[in-house]
Amino acid sequence: MSLQDKVAVVTGGSRGIGRAICLKLASLGAKVVVNYVSRADAAEETVAAIKAEGGNAVIARFNVADSADVQNAFKQILADEGRIDILVNNAGITRDGLVAMMKENAWDEVLDTNLKGAFNCIKAVSRPMMKQRWGRIVSITSVIGFAGNAGQANYAAAKAGMIGMTKSVARELASRGVTANGVAPGYIDTEMTRDLPDEVKGKILSEIPMNSLGSSEDVAGAVAFLVSDDARYVTGHFIHVNGGMFMG
Ligand code: NDP
């Protein structure tokens, strides 16, 4: 599996799962554009880790939720790199709360970042990828988008939205050699899940047949397959990486 000469943009590549995806794609030969929105230090660490292993990476700051920002950033990336072969929609946030108490801005922020953010980026790469007649779009959704979760109506709606959007994009772009797939992680050990109270973690573990949280590398491995030539005939599909917690 080689990604030599490919250019990959990973949104939210500065930390957590996104960082592991950046490292994996770079280790396979891709030049990686590491996106972040607020933590420049984390993005720099990701790039340094890639370079330490002999890989190639640059940083691009943009807010996926801001369509003008995304448009400008992708224009610049195309001007600098000449092409974008791979887009990984990984940037995501949570603003949890029970629906009866959920503030409107908690709904809007999560939908704008997790769902509209992915749309903004897909829109920006779809024409160049169609022209190239080769492209790979992978969106990081969640087990919550398939199963739902009390306290995460906004997050579940955004992640379920990504599933429908991915299947539609897959149908639109298939004839041009561009695939659109997703990875649906279960509970992965990152900053997003580290602060969960112990009793919540205990309950989650009791529902996972493998009895442990996953790692960011587990997710990165599934992404690497979907962006490879080996996955040429796979589109509109979701790989569950969840230790058996949900078998959709
Ligand atoms: P982290 O909180 O560790 O990292 C989030 C990343 O998203 C950071 O790089 C952050 O950038 C970036 N980001 C957030 N908002 C924006 C924005 N508006 N524009 C650009 N970048 C942004 O999250 P995880 O690594 O845990 O999660 C990554 C993805 O995986 C998310 O989509 C999440 O929903 C999904 N997921 C995670 C699971 C888990 O258990 N951890 C389970 C299932 C799905 P910065 O560093 O600048 O803040």
Residues whose N, C-alpha, C, O or C-beta is under 5 A from the ligand:
A	BS01	NDP	G12 G13 S14 R15 G16 I17 G18 N35 Y36 V37 S38 R39 A42 F62 N63 V64 A65 N90 A91 G92 T113 I140 T141 S142 V143 P185 G186 Y187 I188 T190 E191 M192 T193
